[in-house]
Amino acid sequence: MSIRVRFAPSPTGPLHIGGVRTALYNYLLAKKEGGTFILRIEDTDQTRLVPGAEDYIKESLEWLGLTPDEGPGYGGDYGPYRQSERKGLYAQYAQQMVADGNAYHAFDTPEELTKMREEQQALGHHSAKYDARIRMQMRNSLTLDKEESDKLIAAGEGIIRLKMPHDEDVSFVDLVREKVTFNTNQLDDKVILKKDGMPTYHLANIVDDHLMKITHVIRGEEWLSSTAHHVLMYRFMGWEAPHFTHLPLILKPTGKGKLSKRDGAKFGFAVFPMEWHDKKEDAVYQGFKEDGFDPKALLNFLVLLGWNPGNDEELMTVERMTELFSLAKIVKSGARFDVDKCNWFNQQYLMATPDADLLAPVKAVMPEGITTEDNYLQTVIGLMKERVYKYGDFYTEGSFFFSAPAEYDEKQVKKRYKSEQDEHFAAIRTMVTSSSESAEALANQVKAYLKEKELKMGVYLPLLRIMMCGALKGPDLFDIIITLGSEEVAQRYDKALEVFKKL
Ligand code: GLU
């Protein structure tokens, strides 16, 4: 039997980085086993729909290269793949569960439900669930006489709830946690069909997983406790349940608590694959794409958050991940989102990418108004690539390649500069502004001069660097000088010396 997996996001907002990891694990299993990776949009709760979220999810998956084999807009024989387009399909299964005595109609008003909860809480039942203990005190098709209940159903009143068996252990095998058991006394009579005839997540999820012939469900840990309900529903319907795998949480950089969408702004990094404009909050959330990450590096970082290949291999192409991937190696404990590690991965990918291939992505994140010749930019990329993490860093860390320094590190200048040095600076100026065959030749020339005059390298070279870059930063000084070219070097030299004198 061929493996069929699905990534089933609800379009209630942008795709969180945890969702990306879920999609990735599904994708890897499908590719490894020659199976099918399906995108299903779980949009039954129309009140929580966010315009643009579905497109965002698809664009993100495509940017990452996790293109679905089947899904809305991708074709496939099991569509439609948007649950809102399958609305008419679900009620019959809820009704079948009612007919078989595994579900029932409930007519309680919101006020009655609130009252029940308050009464239960007053009695010390903290969770106050609508469950086997409570259901016979409520207004539903089990407690009302048949005539009254039928009348209400005919009038379109009520919802359908699952009827949890009394005191029964429901077990299932989670491929990460092995055997998981819930007692039905802990489980509530979940709503499966709403008043408007739309299914809830639970019903739509199992019906679609069944009809779409899903073999493996791989999803976040937060769904573990719902799985007992799902397993029971499969049993009620006489369907075979898929294999379940629940992925560990992704934790905050501090290691404490679940990574949330606000942590991005708090810790200064993206938690979304692409930038997201939240209209309701009138806020913009950072994206890895716009921050200048290589999607391959992001996937490499993510794959190791909750899984490892069993050896110390870290840098992996998607092909290699596919080869090594197995559900058995997913870990149970939460995985810390380590921003430094994420940057490190991107740096590794940057260093392994030819300079010419970095041109386009670096240009894409250049600030507006900065234009450079491709040749020049490519040289800068070559010089800077071992010192940066992200595409955007080429500009932010190497801004002196694009414009002359507007200010100079005063402290460092004061520590070293004396006007008696001017005679030597005049000599060095001639060297750095006449065309040199290479950075190395120029370095040798300048250093030979300093040696001959018994001058300190640690005084002159840093000052020369500050003239060019404004501060003690950047790649090899003589590479910078050669790249800037004699005209620009002359201008920066003169302007800097003028400022130095006044400091
Ligand atoms: N729609 C659910 C979500 O947003 C899907 C959970 C599942 O994969 O079953 O996460």
Boltz pocket constraint, residues with backbone or C-beta under 6 A from the ligand:
constraints:
  - pocket:
      binder: B
      contacts: [[A, 6], [A, 7], [A, 8], [A, 9], [A, 10], [A, 42], [A, 201], [A, 205], [A, 218], [A, 219], [A, 220], [A, 223]]
      max_distance: 6.0
